[in-house]
Amino acid sequence: MELLISMKAEYINKGIYFKESAIMQMPTAQTSGHFVAEYREGDEEKLQLLNRYVDILKQKLNGKEDFFVQETSFGFKLLKPVDNDVEYMDAWADWVMFTRGLLRELKEVVGD
């Protein structure tokens, strides 16, 4: 499984599966941006488990307006609006920690 994180979805190189890698794009100052975490799985059986987990994640995040889940053919994207009242580098550091924690949880559920 791989994790790609960015400030905007269009910065993520779509359609490529790297067996063991994590690509991070450092943020730039902007307004009305979104933090994006794309979780991808190339193994079909693990992808099915990941898709089941996405349904559980959606239920957990239901009612929380600051998270959006988009399913993809390789996994899912998790988006969170950038809070313009918070220093974006601090918010970025928090996002990196949050997405890596979720990756660890996903690996426990789906496997490495």
N, C-alpha and C positions, 0 to 999 in steps of 0.2 A: 504494500500500500504506500502511496505517496501523498504528500501534502504540499500544496502550492498556495502561498499566501501573497496577497497584493493589496493595493489600495483600490484598484478598479478592475473589474472583470476583464476588460479588453487588454490588460497588460499580461494576462496569462496565456501562455502558448497552448492553444487548444489542440486536442486530437493526438497528442504524443504521450505515450506511456513509458516512463523511465522505471525500470524494475526496482531500483533502490536509490532514490534521490529525493531531495527536497529543494525546491527552488523558491527563493524569497526575493521579492522586489522591495527595496527600501522606499518608503513613502516620500512624497514631495508635498510641500504646503499647498493646500487647496481647500475649497469650500464645497459643501454638499457632496463630499466623497463617501465611499463605502469601503470598509475593510472587507476583504474577500478571502475565504479559505475554501479551497477546492480539494476534496478528499477523493482520490481515485484508486480503483482497484482493477487490476488486469486479469486476475483469475476469476473465471465465471462462477465457481461455487462460492468463493469469498464475496464476490459482488452481490450475490443473492442474499447472503447474510447481512452485508452492508445495507442493502435496500430495506431489509426488515428493520434494521436499527434506525434508519432514517425515519420510519413511521413513528417509532418510539420517541426519537428526538423531536419531531414535530409536535407530538403531544406534550412533551416537557416544555417546549418553547411557546405553546399556544397561549395567546394573551400577552406575550412579551413583544411589544411593538418594535423593540430595537434589534430583533433578529429575524432574518428571512431565510428559508431553506428552499433551494431549487434543486430538483433531481436532474441528473445528467445521465448519459449512457454509460459513463465510467464510474459513477458514484453520486456525489452531490456537492453543491456549493452552499456555504453558509455565509451570509452577508450581514453586516452590521453597519449602520450609518456612523460616520465619523462625528463625534461630538466636537463642535467647533469651539466650545468653551473650555476644552482640555488641551493642553500642549500636545500636539499630534505625535511627537516622538515618545512621550510618556504613554499615550494611548496605543501607539504601535507596539511598544514593549509589552503592554498588557495583552494586546491581541495575540502576539507571538506566544506568550505563556499560555493563554487560554486555548489557542488552537493546537498547540503541542500536547497539552493535557488531554484534549479531546482525542487526539491521534493515539495517545497511549491507551485510552479507554477503548477506542475502536479496535486497536490491535489485540486487546484482551478478548473482545467479543468475536472478532473475525479471524484473528490469528495473524502472524507475521507474513 
